[in-house]
Amino acid sequence: MHAAVGARLTAIEPGRADAVMPGADGEPDAALEPALWLLADFVSGLAVTGTLGAGERITTLRLTLHVLRRDPAPGPLRAAGCLDERAPDVALSTAEIADAAGRTIARAHGRNAVLADEVATRTRPGAAPPWSDPPRSAAGLVTDRAAPDPLAVNYAGVVQGGVLASLPARALADVLGGPPDEASATFLRAVPADGRAVHTATEVEHGGRRLRSGRAVLCDNRDRTVLTLSGLRYVAGT
């Protein structure tokens, strides 16, 4: 998926990872949300991955995104991931995303489980996928009531968590009067890119004039909950 959207790793060492991705210049504002979630999951996860031993892997349990501004300067988005704490079976990490002018536009906090299982054992690096030219928009990889794009997968062959979480985040935007300023996604089960559709349902928890909050649920084709997302939006007064 990272090759499809042009998200390139620029530096990595144990506990840190940096990446760059084309900005959503000329696209609707809604295109920013998937890019932020994708990048946040990408670098916060790789900051942990760089500390793993042979036969280990991680899976994202929760990812929280705090958006500071929605007017990024034209140009690429840059993200830096940092390992905060690492225990034998869990790791906490942080991602910071900046625009081409160097302004921080979002921060994210991830909680990852460290696993040693058959998935980690059988996963082997394959040939690098071809880079899409021009890069595809992250917003089109996962859409409501449709099957995720086969390119929207990570190395384990399931849909990347960040771009998956952006779908219920966009659904919340429709009922909160705009995208949430803060949202926390909890991942309950993996979603394979095997042609089966996913769909969302939303609920407004508080619909105040300034502060609005809601919850979105992402389900698979068997109506099993695969992801829950809670978000809030604050509308500043004049």
Buried (B, 14 or more C-beta within 10 A) or exposed (E): BBBBBBBBEEEBEEBBBBBBBBBBEEEEEBBBBBBBBBBBBBBBBBBBBBBBEEEBBBBBBBBBBBBEEBEBBEEBBBBBBBBBEBEEEBBBBBBBBBBBEEEEBBBBBBBBBBBBEEBBEEEEEEEEEEEEEEBBBBBBBBBBEEBBBBBBBBEBEBBBBBBBBBBBBBBBBBBBEBBBBBBBBBBEEBBBBEEEEBBBBBEEEEEEEEEBBBBBBBBBBEEEEBBBBBBBBEBEEE
